[in-house]
Amino acid sequence: MIYEIPAASSPISQGDIFFNIPIVDLPADEISIIEEDESARVMPWLEFASNGQRVSALVTIRPTIAIVGTQECDALRAPNITLFEVRSFRDVERKSKDTHKPSKWVPIITQHARINQKWFYLPMDDAIGFSEKMGADFLTPIRIPRVALEQLIDFRRGRLNEIAKQHFRERVAEFFRRYAYDEWYSLNPDEFDEYKKNYPEAEPFSWQGEHDPSIEHEFITAVTPDIQSEDGALVKGYFDYQVGMMSDFGELNELLEIINKENDLVTDRVSKHNEKKNSILSDNDPNLDKMTALNNLYMKAAGDIQVYSNRIERVNQRFEKAVDSLTENVAGIIEWSSSNQSDSPEEIRSFKQKIESMSEGAIAAKKSFGSFRDTAIELSNQKINAAMTLATKRQSKALDGVVMNVERVESFCLQMLFLITERFGDF
């Protein structure tokens, strides 16, 4: 097939295939570290990143098949060698999961010669040790010290022949220089639903999910030439403001839902941590080190709070932009309506009522989020341990941002109500 067996004395080269290469499987949320006194404890990733210190950790290492991706010249002297994990092709390329006939295999296997792919196909060959079709997964790189890999030379089962190596070299280069491209962008909602069955990680574009008012704005922007004033500034019209306002309302509602969801989630997790704490305190097992158990529990709680704060901080950035945009669009609608005098009193009254309703909602939200922030401040002042103090301080700061943004909404409502009264009188 496309392989050859190199001599044992042959230096490591791009396209070499090794068996039993160590690959580290890192947990997603936390790691187990070894303290200086050789005791073990759990450390959330955010705590590790916040500390900025080197630690000794317990990690899972498993053997895997891998192919060398580093070029020959670098493989001879580079301190580290990059390999890509090799797994069953059905696992690497999910389109082939239920493929059996040659007529079905051919288009899947040959497509990587024409388009960007995240894999390189490796046919089965008993001489190499491939009892089934395999694939090199470019999304799973492995870094091994060159000296260590040289010690594993006996586990090199083969290498790509010259023709295959040329294709492999080009495919690796193509993968790392490719530009971002989502192949499903042009599908309609029904087609996207079918696509997502095989690719669940695919995120829909606005036109493939639920109706988004911003779509009309995108369409209008795409098909309508810019109308500019003499100084070059874009002149927005009534419908621009209307579409923008609806999009802004949708954005703010979505952000408030995200905040409430995150509040419920972190509250539930902290509640479960409290239940666990009570269980530890009431445990009569003489072999239980309660202080260590409690400290580990608080470390987990700190990690949950750090994740929560990170998400809220991202929401705050979007929140500020949405309020600024909403202020511009609503003020534009009021100004246009006042100048053209085309809106009926009923429409103005209805518009005013919406603003008043938003103001009432902002007042209630500020009270709720403020209470949540005060709880975080109280926890921070307790100084339970360093991780919890750090996490709750960040939480209270993030919630401060939420409260300030809600206050901006409240201020916006007061400004708009004043403008409505100034332009149209009392209703």
C-alpha positions in Angstrom: 0.0 0.0 0.0 1.3 3.5 0.8 3.7 2.4 3.6 7.3 1.3 3.9 9.3 -0.2 6.7 12.3 2.0 7.6 15.6 0.5 9.0 15.9 0.8 12.8 18.9 3.1 12.3 16.9 5.5 10.1 16.3 8.9 11.9 12.9 10.1 12.8 11.1 11.5 9.8 7.8 13.2 8.9 5.3 10.4 8.2 6.7 7.9 10.7 4.0 5.9 12.4 4.5 5.0 16.1 2.5 2.7 18.4 2.1 3.2 22.1 2.9 6.9 22.1 1.9 8.6 25.4 -1.0 11.1 25.2 -2.2 13.1 28.2 -6.0 13.2 28.9 -6.6 16.4 30.9 -9.9 16.7 32.8 -12.1 19.6 31.7 -12.9 21.3 35.0 -10.1 20.6 37.5 -6.8 18.8 38.1 -5.4 16.8 41.1 -2.2 18.4 42.3 0.5 17.3 44.7 1.3 19.7 47.5 4.8 20.1 48.9 3.9 17.8 51.8 3.0 15.2 49.2 -0.7 15.4 50.0 -3.2 15.6 47.0 -5.9 18.1 46.5 -8.2 19.2 43.7 -7.5 22.5 41.9 -10.0 24.1 39.5 -8.4 25.3 36.2 -9.3 28.9 36.9 -7.4 28.8 40.2 -4.4 27.3 38.5 -4.5 30.2 35.9 -5.0 32.8 38.6 -2.1 31.6 40.7 0.3 31.6 37.7 2.5 29.0 39.5 4.0 25.7 38.4 2.4 22.6 40.1 2.9 18.9 40.2 -0.2 17.1 39.1 -1.8 13.6 38.7 -2.9 13.1 35.1 -4.1 10.2 33.0 -1.7 9.1 30.3 -2.8 6.5 27.7 -1.0 4.8 24.9 -2.0 5.7 21.3 -1.0 5.4 17.7 0.5 8.6 16.2 2.1 9.9 13.0 5.0 12.4 13.0 4.0 15.8 11.7 7.3 17.6 12.2 9.4 18.1 9.1 12.6 16.1 8.6 15.0 18.9 9.1 13.4 19.9 12.4 12.9 16.3 13.5 16.7 15.8 13.5 17.5 18.5 16.1 14.3 20.1 17.5 13.8 19.7 21.3 10.2 18.5 20.7 8.5 16.5 18.0 4.8 17.0 17.0 2.7 14.0 16.2 -1.0 13.6 15.4 -3.1 10.9 17.0 -4.2 8.1 14.7 -7.6 6.4 15.4 -10.2 4.4 13.6 -11.3 6.3 10.5 -14.9 5.9 11.5 -14.2 7.8 14.6 -12.1 10.5 12.9 -14.6 11.1 10.1 -18.1 10.5 11.3 -19.5 10.6 7.8 -18.1 7.1 7.4 -19.7 5.7 10.5 -22.2 3.4 8.6 -20.2 3.1 5.3 -19.5 -0.4 4.0 -19.7 -0.4 0.2 -16.7 0.6 -1.9 -18.9 3.0 -3.9 -19.6 4.9 -0.7 -16.1 4.8 0.6 -14.5 6.3 -2.6 -16.0 9.8 -2.4 -15.3 10.1 1.4 -11.7 8.9 1.1 -10.8 11.0 -2.0 -12.4 14.3 -0.9 -9.4 15.2 1.3 -7.4 15.6 -1.9 -9.7 18.4 -3.0 -10.9 20.3 0.1 -9.6 21.3 3.5 -9.9 18.4 6.0 -9.1 17.9 9.6 -7.7 14.4 8.9 -5.4 12.3 6.7 -6.6 8.9 5.5 -4.5 5.9 6.3 -5.6 2.6 4.6 -5.6 -0.7 6.5 -2.3 -2.8 6.2 -1.5 -5.8 8.4 2.2 -5.2 8.0 1.9 -1.8 9.7 -0.6 -3.1 12.3 -3.7 -1.4 10.8 -6.5 -4.0 10.8 -9.0 -1.3 9.7 -9.1 2.0 7.9 -7.4 4.6 10.1 -7.1 8.4 10.1 -4.6 10.9 11.5 -6.6 13.5 13.4 -5.0 17.0 13.0 -7.2 18.3 15.9 -5.3 16.1 18.3 -1.6 17.0 18.2 0.9 15.4 20.6 4.2 17.0 21.7 6.9 14.5 22.6 10.6 15.4 23.5 12.8 14.3 20.6 15.1 12.3 23.0 12.1 10.5 24.4 10.7 9.6 21.0 14.1 8.3 19.9 14.0 5.9 22.9 10.7 4.6 21.5 12.2 3.9 18.0 11.4 0.2 18.4 7.7 1.1 18.5 8.0 2.7 15.0 5.9 0.3 12.8 6.4 2.1 9.5 6.3 5.3 7.6 4.6 6.8 4.6 6.2 6.1 1.2 7.5 9.1 -0.8 4.2 9.7 -2.7 2.1 9.4 0.4 4.5 11.7 2.3 4.1 14.4 -0.3 0.3 14.3 0.1 0.6 14.2 3.9 3.0 17.2 3.9 0.6 19.2 1.7 -2.4 18.2 3.8 -0.7 19.3 7.1 0.3 22.6 5.5 -3.2 23.1 4.1 -4.8 22.4 7.5 -2.7 25.0 9.4 -3.0 27.7 6.8 -6.7 27.3 6.1 -9.1 30.2 6.8 -12.2 29.9 8.9 -15.0 28.3 6.9 -18.3 26.9 8.1 -19.6 24.6 5.3 -23.1 24.6 6.6 -23.6 28.4 6.3 -25.8 28.2 3.2 -28.2 25.5 4.4 -31.8 26.4 5.1 -33.3 25.6 8.6 -34.6 22.1 7.5 -31.3 21.2 5.8 -29.3 22.5 8.9 -31.4 20.3 11.2 -30.4 17.2 9.1 -26.7 18.4 9.0 -26.7 18.8 12.8 -27.6 15.1 13.3 -24.1 14.2 12.1 -22.3 17.3 13.4 -23.9 18.2 16.7 -21.2 20.8 17.4 -22.3 23.0 14.5 -23.8 26.3 15.6 -26.7 27.7 13.5 -26.4 31.1 11.8 -29.2 33.5 12.5 -31.1 32.6 9.4 -31.0 28.9 10.3 -32.4 29.1 13.8 -35.4 30.9 15.3 -36.6 34.2 13.7 -34.2 37.0 14.5 -35.4 40.6 13.9 -31.8 41.5 13.1 -32.1 39.5 9.8 -34.2 42.2 8.2 -31.6 44.8 9.2 -28.9 42.7 7.6 -30.9 42.3 4.5 -31.7 46.0 4.2 -28.0 46.8 4.8 -27.0 44.4 2.1 -29.4 45.5 -0.7 -29.7 49.2 0.0 -26.9 51.6 -0.9 -25.6 53.8 1.8 -27.2 57.3 1.9 -24.7 59.7 3.4 -24.8 63.3 4.4 -22.3 65.9 3.1 -19.9 65.1 5.9 -19.9 61.4 5.0 -21.9 60.2 8.0 -24.5 57.4 7.3 -28.0 58.8 7.5 -30.4 56.4 9.2 -34.1 56.4 8.6 -37.2 55.5 10.5 -37.2 51.8 9.6 -33.5 51.6 10.4 -34.3 52.8 13.9 -37.3 50.5 14.2 -35.4 47.4 13.1 -32.4 48.3 15.3 -34.6 48.9 18.3 -36.3 45.5 17.9 -32.9 43.8 17.7 -31.7 45.7 20.8 -34.8 44.7 22.8 -34.2 41.1 21.7 -30.5 41.3 22.7 -31.3 42.7 26.2 -34.0 40.1 26.9 -31.5 37.4 25.9 -28.8 38.8 28.1 -31.2 39.0 31.1 -32.2 35.4 30.5 -28.6 34.4 30.5 -27.9 36.2 33.7 -30.9 34.7 35.4 -30.0 31.2 34.2 -26.4 31.6 35.4 -27.6 32.9 38.8 -29.9 29.8 39.1 -27.1 27.5 38.1 -24.4 28.8 40.5 -27.0 29.0 43.3 -27.9 25.4 42.8 -24.2 24.3 42.8 -23.4 26.3 45.9 -26.5 24.8 47.6 -25.2 21.3 46.8 -21.7 22.3 48.1 -23.4 23.4 51.4 -25.2 20.1 51.6 -21.9 18.3 51.2 -20.3 20.6 53.8 -23.0 19.7 56.3 -22.5 16.0 55.5 -18.8 16.3 56.2 -19.3 18.1 59.4 -21.8 15.5 60.7 -19.6 12.6 59.6 -18.3 10.6 62.6 -15.8 8.6 60.7 -12.5 9.0 62.7 -10.4 8.4 59.6 -12.0 11.4 57.8 -9.7 14.5 57.6 -12.5 17.0 57.8 -10.3 20.1 57.3 -8.8 18.7 54.1 -12.3 17.5 52.9 -13.8 20.9 53.6 -10.9 22.8 51.9 -11.2 20.6 48.8 -15.0 21.3 48.8 -14.4 25.0 49.0 -11.9 24.8 46.1 -14.6 23.2 43.9 -17.1 25.9 45.0 -14.5 28.6 44.1 -14.1 27.0 40.7 -17.8 27.1 40.0 -18.0 30.8 41.1 -15.0 31.7 38.8 -16.7 30.1 35.8 -19.9 32.0 36.7 -18.0 35.3 36.9 -16.3 34.7 33.6 -19.6 34.2 31.9 -21.2 37.2 33.5 -18.2 39.4 32.5 -18.8 38.5 28.9 -22.5 39.3 29.2 -21.6 42.7 30.6 -19.6 43.6 27.5 -22.6 42.8 25.3 -24.9 44.6 27.7 -23.1 47.9 27.4 -23.2 47.8 23.6 -26.9 46.9 23.5 -27.9 49.8 25.8 -25.8 52.3 23.7 -27.5 51.0 20.5 -30.9 51.0 22.0 -30.5 54.6 23.2 -29.5 55.7 19.7 -32.4 53.9 18.0 -35.2 54.9 20.3 -34.0 58.5 20.4 -34.0 58.4 16.6 -37.5 57.1 16.5 -38.7 59.8 18.8 -36.9 62.5 16.8 -38.2 61.2 13.5 -41.8 60.9 14.8 -41.6 64.4 16.2 -40.3 65.9 12.9 -42.7 64.1 10.6 -45.7 64.1 12.9 -46.9 60.9 11.3 -47.5 58.7 14.4 -50.9 58.8 16.0 -51.4 59.6 19.7 -52.3 55.9 20.3 -49.0 54.8 18.8 -47.0 57.3 20.9 -49.0 56.3 24.0 -48.2 52.6 23.3 -44.6 53.4 22.8 -44.4 55.3 26.0 -46.0 52.4 27.9 -43.3 50.0 26.6 -40.6 52.3 28.0 -42.5 52.6 31.3 -42.7 48.8 31.5 -39.0 48.5 30.8 -38.3 51.0 33.5 -40.3 49.0 36.1 -38.5 45.8 35.0 -35.1 47.5 35.4 -35.9 48.6 38.9 -37.0 45.1 39.9 -33.9 43.6 38.2 -31.5 46.0 39.9 -33.0 45.0 43.3 -32.6 41.3 42.5 -29.1 41.5 41.1 -28.1 43.9 43.9 -29.2 41.3 46.5 -27.2 38.6 44.7 -24.1 40.9 44.7 -24.5 41.6 48.4 -24.5 37.9 49.1 -21.2 37.6 47.2 -19.7 40.5 49.2 -20.7 38.8 52.4 -19.1 35.5 51.4 -15.9 37.4 50.4 -15.7 39.1 53.8 -15.9 35.7 55.5 -12.4 34.9 54.1 -13.1 31.1 54.0 -9.9 30.4 52.1 -7.8 32.2 49.5 -9.6 30.6 46.5 -13.0 31.4 47.8 -12.0 35.0 48.7 -10.6 35.5 45.2 -13.6 33.9 43.5 -16.3 35.8 45.5 -14.5 39.2 45.0 -14.5 38.6 41.3 -18.2 37.5 41.5 -19.2 40.7 43.4 -17.3 42.8 40.8 -19.0 41.1 37.9 -22.4 41.6 39.6 -21.5 45.2 40.2 -21.2 45.4 36.4 -24.6 43.9 36.0 -26.2 46.3 38.4 -24.5 49.3 36.7 -25.8 48.1 33.3 -29.3 47.7 34.6 -29.0 51.3 36.1 -28.1 52.4 32.6 -31.3 50.8 31.3 -33.2 52.7 34.0 -31.5 55.9 33.1 -32.2 55.3 29.4 -35.9 54.9 30.2 -36.0 58.2 32.1 -34.3 60.0 29.3 -36.6 58.6 26.7 -39.8 59.3 28.8 -38.5 62.9 29.1 -38.0 63.2 25.4 -41.5 61.8 24.7 -43.1 64.3 27.0 -41.0 67.1 25.6 -41.9 66.3 22.0 -45.5 65.1 22.3 -46.7 66.4 25.7 -48.3 64.4 28.5 -50.5 61.4 27.7 
